[in-house]
Amino acid sequence: MPTRPKIAVLLATYNGAEWLEVQLRSILACIDVDIHIFMSDDGSTDGTIEIAKDVCGSRLTLLPPNPKGSAGQNFIRLMLDAQWNGFDYVCLSDQDDVWNRGKLARAVYALKTNDAAAYSSDVTAFWPNGVRRYIHKSQRQRRWDYLFESAGPGNTFVFPISQACFLRSFLKAADHSILCSISLHDWAFYAIFREAGKLWYIDEHSALDYRQHENNVVGASNGFKAIRSRLKLMGNGWYRQQIDHIAKLSGAENPVIDFIRAPGLRGALVAITKVRECRRKASDAGVLALLFFILAFIRE
């Protein structure tokens, strides 16, 4: 029989006791792979750690306490500190989702078949009231989409071990002040790989139920509420700052980034003509064009 791939699951937790047991049991039930979970807890006070130990037993390695204050920084910590050498693949996990049994086996197959450096996929969002919605993230990748959005939720990310080592080395060499300013690890990881010219495969398939609740850091974003939220983020400067940080971290330079850093009418015209290269989804590109137009009139 062929050897089953060994997969290191990097799990970031913080007060996730309400959902964690279901999440962990779904991970450990994944077929055709051998799993070990590396967990970094950000100071839970609700029994999260005890639940993880009880469910996972010897298949859990708990990293020493090192609170980071955010999920994004906790995942960066996991990528830097977890001792996953000797595994075949590394993947990321939130604390509150439900994985399908074939999730990891499908990712491994897709990575091999497409000779890809990284994998992510669509997801199915679900709410406490029973509503479910397929979240499509696998639109055709664009020239600069990685500077303005993630490949999808980080809970779908899988890396071959050689590429996980590349990412860890990149993060270790990065400017510490910039790295500490990153809010969304999944967006940053996607940008690092794409700017380096590596193939990122986004699977048009959902193998994960993406739990939605009031504590989601980002969550599923669609419709008017999402547009309003993005306008608010641009208005308060967060989105613009993160674009700048992601560009600096990945080493990207282009006319749209120039406009983000020094907005003006002339730069806005250039950026708007390039906007379709900045988001995978046409409607998202339209929202971004509106944001560029608004930014052109903001006086620093």
PyMOL commands that set and color helices and strands:
alter all, ss='L'
color gray80, all
select helices_A, chain A and resi 17-28+48-59+71-81+103-114+145-147+154-156+161-173+176-179+185-195+223-235+238-250+255-261+265-273+275-277+282-296
alter helices_A, ss='H'
color red, helices_A
select strands_A, chain A and resi 6-13+34-41+60-62+89-93+98-99+118-126+132-135+158-160+200-211
alter strands_A, ss='S'
color yellow, strands_A
deselect
rebuild
show_as cartoon
